[in-house]
Amino acid sequence: MDIRKLRKSDVKQLEYIENELFDNPFSEKSCMEELSLENRLYIGLFDENNMLGYAGASVAFEVADIIKVGVLKSEQGKGYGKMLLASLIEMLAKVGVTEIILEVEHQNYKAINLYLSFGFEEISERKNYYGENSHAKILRKELKNEN
């Protein structure tokens, strides 16, 4: 297993995972645009050349916003999401991020428990953010800057 920054050549695999996991997935064009933005950090977990999952964040000075974390359905439950999140947090800390924010659907208990296990705390909720009766929990984590 290898975790590395995503490249434009990974866009087809990224789009595949998007389509498998999300109701409103990024298109191939959106994936390419995301990977091209300087303030984005996307990493992927690979088994040889096969992407099993990915995580991405936008960075604005010392604050990062986790955009997505996703693992292929066939590979879930193996700790890969945890590996990706740990690597993403480590990489964000290395570029000077001191605060990470994210939003997660209020009934996505697996993801919520994962984030809480990494020290994220709920700071707010956005009612009907994802649609009728589908709320977003806003979570936050402070990083200790040891540079």
Long-range contacts (C-beta under 8 A, 24 or more apart in sequence): 1-45, 1-46, 1-47, 1-52, 1-83, 2-45, 2-46, 3-43, 3-44, 3-45, 3-46, 3-83, 3-84, 3-87, 4-43, 4-44, 4-46, 5-41, 5-42, 5-43, 5-44, 6-35, 6-42, 6-43, 6-44, 6-54, 6-56, 7-35, 8-32, 8-35, 8-36, 10-35, 10-44, 10-51, 11-35, 13-44, 13-50, 13-51, 14-42, 14-44, 14-51, 14-54, 16-51, 17-51, 17-53, 17-54, 17-70, 17-71, 17-72, 18-70, 20-72, 20-73, 21-70, 21-72, 21-73, 22-68, 22-70, 34-67, 40-67, 41-88, 41-91, 41-92, 41-95, 43-84, 43-87, 43-88, 43-91, 45-71, 45-80, 45-83, 45-84, 52-80, 53-80, 53-81, 53-84, 54-84, 55-84, 55-85, 55-87, 55-88, 56-88, 57-88, 57-92, 57-100, 59-92, 59-95, 59-97, 61-96, 62-96, 62-97, 62-98, 62-99, 63-97, 63-98, 63-99, 63-100, 63-101, 64-92, 64-97, 64-99, 64-100, 64-101, 65-100, 65-101, 65-102, 66-100, 66-101, 66-102, 69-111, 69-114, 81-111, 81-114, 82-114, 82-117, 85-114, 85-115, 85-118, 86-118, 89-118, 89-141, 89-143, 92-143, 93-143, 93-145, 93-146, 94-147, 96-145, 96-147, 97-143, 98-142, 98-143, 98-145, 99-140, 99-141, 99-142, 99-143, 100-140, 100-141, 100-143, 101-138, 101-139, 101-140, 102-138, 102-139, 103-129, 103-136, 103-137, 103-138, 103-139, 104-136, 104-137, 104-139, 105-130, 105-134, 105-135, 105-136, 105-137, 106-134, 106-135, 106-136, 106-137, 107-134, 112-137, 112-139, 115-139, 115-141
